[in-house]
């Protein structure tokens, strides 16, 4: 497998997971699912518990040499984020097989400045579940039988800008057709911090107002495309920022160009039941009049967003403590909430 040739083949897969409009108290490996999701939780148990020791060491090899040593191919990577800067980054993605099905197993990533540069890693990428309890599940969200039930997430440090080569390795347990480990390449671009105009941790929020049921004269459907509408539209962001922790979620469940917006709203709604007494949850729709041809609503423009969904969590002083782009599961959202408490 030659990485330079394969890298151009992942665009179609990436569209499955790219953000719309553009592109527990334990160790974080378990998501708070109901008993109805027990079968799914068992199925994905291995995928949620990846460790460095599960994967080959780089041993000073280039990314290309590492890929050649593993050999087995047949999967592609769908990225679930597009904003990367120097420092530690959240690299979220799905692994897709030749039949466009999602592959779940212990997974890790390796990175390098180019295919022939020295590889770094492995960086474990445990799967983060997207399936909520039935009581919090909308009509567009993932269920136990949905093949898109989890998203992989690795924490990867980048020390320089520019294009970076990424190799995703997934283990089959038990092996499938004699294959125990498969790899798939992709590529990202790390941009200078100065080009990241989206609010970053440590910064204060732009001065915005979010729509509420009151400002919409009681017409919640005008400000929420979820079916049924959620209850995260009672408070204006401007009235609570700097007074208590806030979780601000930009997402459009019904108008999403991918399949990730419905699940993230449902996850926020379920975690609101746990954290709502300590964090103000606000859901902001994306398009003016819920019509993509009308452009983005003012709050998204103020945050300089070109993709969605995004989650921004602020502490009670009004400073951003965490941000998440694209697809994110229970563990990622819960960590973000705890960062503000």
C-alpha positions in Angstrom: 0.0 0.0 0.0 1.4 3.4 -1.0 0.1 6.1 1.3 0.5 8.9 -1.3 -1.8 7.1 -3.6 -4.4 6.0 -1.0 -4.7 9.4 0.7 -6.7 10.8 -2.2 -9.3 8.0 -1.9 -10.8 8.9 1.4 -12.9 12.0 0.4 -16.1 10.0 -0.2 -15.8 8.3 3.2 -15.0 11.6 4.9 -18.3 13.0 3.7 -20.1 10.5 5.8 -18.7 12.1 9.0 -17.6 15.6 8.2 -19.4 18.4 10.1 -22.4 19.9 8.4 -22.4 23.1 6.4 -18.9 22.3 5.4 -16.9 20.1 6.3 -19.1 8.9 34.1 -17.0 9.2 36.5 -14.7 6.4 35.5 -11.7 6.3 33.2 -13.7 7.7 30.3 -14.1 4.4 28.4 -17.7 3.8 29.2 -20.7 5.7 28.1 -23.9 6.2 30.3 -26.2 3.9 28.3 -29.4 2.3 29.4 -30.0 -1.4 29.8 -31.7 -1.4 26.4 -28.3 -0.7 24.9 -26.5 -3.5 26.7 -26.1 -5.6 23.6 -24.5 -2.7 21.8 -22.3 -1.9 24.7 -21.1 -5.5 24.7 -20.5 -5.5 21.0 -18.3 -2.4 21.2 -16.5 -3.2 24.4 -13.2 -3.8 22.8 -13.4 -0.7 20.7 -13.9 1.5 23.8 -10.8 0.2 25.5 -7.8 0.7 23.1 -4.3 0.9 24.7 -0.9 1.6 23.4 0.2 -2.0 24.1 -2.5 -3.2 21.6 -0.6 -1.9 18.6 2.9 -2.2 17.0 5.6 0.2 18.1 6.9 2.6 15.5 10.5 1.4 16.2 11.9 4.4 14.3 10.1 3.5 11.1 8.5 5.9 8.6 4.8 5.9 8.4 5.0 4.2 5.0 7.3 1.5 6.4 4.9 0.9 9.3 2.0 0.6 6.9 3.9 -1.8 4.7 4.8 -4.0 7.8 1.1 -4.3 8.7 0.0 -4.8 5.1 -3.7 -5.5 5.5 -5.9 -2.8 3.9 -9.6 -2.6 3.0 -10.9 0.2 5.2 -11.2 3.9 4.8 -11.3 6.8 7.3 -14.0 9.4 7.6 -12.8 12.4 9.5 -15.2 14.1 11.9 -13.4 17.4 12.3 -11.5 19.9 10.3 -9.8 22.4 12.7 -6.3 21.5 13.8 -3.6 23.7 15.3 -0.2 23.1 17.0 -0.6 21.5 20.4 -2.8 18.6 21.4 -5.8 18.0 19.1 -8.9 15.9 19.2 -8.8 13.7 16.2 -12.2 12.1 15.7 -13.1 9.8 12.9 -15.1 6.7 11.7 -13.6 3.6 10.1 -15.5 2.4 7.0 -15.2 -1.0 5.2 -15.5 -1.6 1.5 -19.3 -2.0 1.8 -19.6 1.4 3.5 -20.3 -0.2 6.8 -18.8 1.1 10.0 -16.0 -1.0 11.5 -15.6 -1.3 15.3 -12.5 -2.7 17.1 -9.5 -1.5 19.1 -8.1 1.4 17.2 -5.1 3.7 17.3 -3.6 6.3 15.0 0.0 7.1 13.9 1.0 10.4 12.5 4.0 11.9 10.5 4.8 15.0 8.6 4.7 12.9 5.4 4.5 9.2 4.5 8.3 8.9 4.4 8.8 10.8 7.6 9.4 9.2 11.0 6.1 7.9 12.5 4.8 8.9 15.9 2.4 6.9 17.9 0.4 4.8 18.5 -2.1 7.2 20.0 -5.1 5.1 21.3 -8.5 6.0 19.8 -11.2 4.5 22.0 -14.7 4.5 20.5 -17.2 6.9 22.1 -20.8 5.8 21.9 -23.5 8.0 20.3 -26.6 6.0 21.3 -28.8 7.7 23.9 -31.4 6.2 26.2 -34.7 5.8 24.4 -36.3 8.7 26.4 -33.8 11.1 24.9 -33.7 9.8 21.4 -35.0 11.9 18.5 -36.3 10.6 15.2 -33.0 11.3 13.5 -30.6 9.9 16.1 -28.7 6.6 16.3 -30.4 3.6 17.8 -29.1 0.2 18.9 -29.4 -1.1 15.3 -27.8 1.9 13.7 -24.5 1.0 12.1 -23.2 4.5 13.0 -23.2 4.0 16.8 -19.8 5.3 17.9 -17.0 7.6 16.9 -13.3 7.1 17.5 -11.3 9.8 19.2 -7.6 10.1 19.8 -5.6 12.9 21.5 -2.8 13.7 19.1 0.0 16.4 19.6 1.2 18.4 16.6 4.3 20.5 16.9 4.3 22.2 13.5 1.9 23.4 10.9 1.2 22.0 7.4 -0.2 18.8 5.9 0.1 15.7 8.1 -0.2 12.1 7.2 -2.3 9.9 9.4 -2.5 6.1 9.6 -5.4 4.5 11.4 -5.0 0.9 12.6 -7.9 -1.2 13.7 -7.7 -4.7 15.3 -10.2 -7.4 14.6 -10.9 -9.6 17.7 -11.3 -12.4 16.7 -9.4 -12.0 13.4 -11.6 -11.9 10.2 -10.6 -14.1 7.3 -7.2 -14.5 8.9 -6.6 -10.7 9.2 -6.1 -9.3 12.7 -5.0 -5.7 12.0 -6.0 -3.4 9.1 -4.8 0.1 8.4 -6.2 3.1 6.5 -4.5 6.4 5.7 -5.9 9.9 5.7 -4.5 13.4 5.8 -5.2 16.6 7.8 -3.9 20.1 7.7 -2.6 21.8 10.9 -3.0 25.6 10.6 -1.3 28.3 12.6 -3.2 29.4 15.7 -3.5 32.9 14.3 -5.7 31.5 11.5 -8.0 29.9 14.0 -10.6 32.6 14.4 -13.0 30.3 16.3 -13.0 30.9 20.1 -10.3 28.9 21.8 -10.0 27.6 25.5 -9.1 30.5 27.8 -10.9 33.1 25.7 -14.1 34.9 26.4 -17.2 34.4 24.3 -18.3 36.7 21.6 -21.2 38.9 22.7 -24.2 37.1 21.2 -27.9 36.5 22.0 -29.4 33.1 21.3 -33.0 32.6 20.3 -35.5 31.4 23.0 -39.0 30.1 23.0 -40.0 33.6 24.2 -38.2 35.4 21.5 -39.8 33.1 18.9 -43.3 34.0 20.4 -43.8 30.4 21.5 -43.0 28.9 18.1 -40.3 26.4 19.2 -40.3 24.8 15.7 -38.9 28.1 14.3 -35.8 27.7 16.4 -35.4 24.0 16.7 -35.5 21.4 13.8 -35.2 18.4 16.2 -38.2 16.1 16.2 -39.5 16.4 18.8 -38.0 19.8 19.8 -35.7 19.8 22.8 -36.0 21.9 26.0 -32.7 23.8 25.6 -34.2 27.1 24.4 -35.5 28.7 27.5 -32.5 30.9 28.3 -30.7 33.5 26.2 -26.9 33.0 26.2 -26.4 36.7 26.9 -28.3 36.5 30.1 -26.3 33.7 31.7 -22.7 33.9 30.3 -20.4 34.9 33.1 -22.9 34.0 35.8 -22.9 30.2 35.6 -21.3 27.5 33.5 -22.8 27.3 30.0 -22.8 24.5 27.4 -23.6 26.1 24.0 -24.4 23.7 21.2 -24.6 24.7 17.6 -26.5 22.0 15.6 -29.3 21.5 13.2 -30.7 18.0 13.5 -33.1 18.0 10.6 -30.9 19.9 8.1 -27.6 18.3 8.8 -25.6 17.3 5.7 -24.1 14.4 7.7 -25.6 12.0 10.3 -24.0 13.6 13.4 -26.2 16.5 14.4 -29.1 14.6 15.7 -27.1 12.3 18.0 -25.1 15.2 19.5 -28.2 17.1 20.4 -29.7 14.0 22.0 -26.5 13.4 24.0 -26.6 16.9 25.3 -30.2 16.5 26.2 -29.5 13.3 28.2 -26.5 14.8 30.0 -28.6 17.8 30.8 -30.6 15.5 33.0 -27.4 14.8 35.0 -25.7 18.2 34.9 -28.5 20.7 34.3 -28.5 21.9 37.9 -24.9 23.0 37.4 -24.6 23.9 33.8 -26.9 25.9 31.5 -27.5 24.0 28.3 -28.4 26.0 25.2 -29.1 24.7 21.7 -28.7 27.2 18.9 -30.0 26.3 15.4 -27.8 27.0 12.4 -29.6 28.4 9.4 -31.7 31.6 9.1 -35.4 30.6 9.1 -34.2 27.0 9.1 -33.4 27.4 5.4 -29.8 26.6 4.3 -30.2 29.0 1.3 -30.6 31.9 3.8 -27.1 31.5 5.3 -26.0 31.1 8.9 -27.7 32.7 11.9 -25.9 35.6 13.5 -24.5 33.6 16.5 -22.6 31.3 14.2 -21.2 34.2 12.3 -20.1 35.8 15.5 -18.2 32.6 16.4 -16.7 32.4 13.0 -18.1 28.9 12.3 -18.0 27.4 8.9 -19.0 23.8 10.0 -21.3 22.3 12.5 -22.1 20.8 15.0 -19.9 22.6 17.6 -20.1 22.5 21.4 -18.6 25.3 23.4 -18.4 25.0 27.3 -17.8 28.1 29.4 -17.0 28.3 33.1 -19.0 30.7 35.5 -16.5 33.5 34.8 -17.4 33.3 31.1 -14.2 31.8 29.8 -14.2 28.9 27.3 -12.9 25.7 28.9 -13.5 23.2 26.1 -14.7 23.1 22.5 -15.7 20.1 20.3 -16.2 20.0 16.6 -18.1 17.5 14.4 -19.2 14.2 15.9 -18.7 13.6 19.6 -20.1 11.1 22.0 -20.9 10.8 25.7 -17.4 10.7 27.0 -16.3 13.7 25.0 -19.2 15.9 26.1 -19.0 14.8 29.7 -15.3 15.7 29.8 -16.1 19.1 28.3 -18.8 19.7 30.9 -16.5 18.8 33.8 -13.8 21.2 32.5 -16.1 24.0 33.5 -17.0 22.8 37.0 
